[in-house]
Amino acid sequence: MSIIAIVLVVIIAFFAGMEGILDQFQIHQPLVSATLIGMATGHLTAGIMLGGSLQMIALGWANIGAAVAPDIALASVASAIIMVKSDNFTSTGIGVAVASAIPLAVAGLFLTMIVRTIAVGLTHGADAAAKEGKYQTIERLHLFGLLLQGLRIAIPAGLLIAIPAAAVQSALGAMPDWLTGGMTIGGGMVVAGGYAMVINMMATREVWPFFAIGFALAAVSELTLIALGAIGLALALIYINLSKMGGNSGGGGSNGGDSGDPVGSILNQY
């Protein structure tokens, strides 16, 4: 990679680390960060493909209470760097990068624990400054904590970039075919697992028919992603309009378990 590309990748990694906490511009999301790294390194198509695959995994990741989800920011940035340095932008190379994202995401949890432990001390310092009315101190502590979050991703990204590309390529080239193929298949299975987690959270008897329709339409090779998106949007609008009609008519609210949704009412009869 050129000097400009390296600087851009580190900057992207830094902002991805901060966005992992801020959630303002979603730069930490794989579809954004991997695409930006692909653009910075001149491999936009491969970056989009990698980001889309990783995004399907991360759809089911969320922080719930004290349980912290794997670090998708480090996973997306590091796997994109590995893909670029491997110089393999085929489906096999992208599959290996996707498979490597899982252990990277788990490793990112360790860095997250370190930064958040330090943030506890910063919080106590901000509380003490608030009692004394030192608002500038509070602001500096907040910015310092945000800086640590950015460095949490930028430093590992810089270390990965420092590894010679020849070393990365030789290490990946030394992998046997059965391991490379297995990682590609495993990466695809993880993507399906992430999507299944999302379905498990939002699945109701009213939306299962739409899932079945989409599953069947996805097998039609003549339909492009734009066509599938248009069909999905149309089905969503139909569902919303039917829900409003059911709610306005007040139908079914007292009919044992009926939610007033006309689609649910129809299914409830079977």
Disulfide bonds with the S-S distance in Angstrom:
none
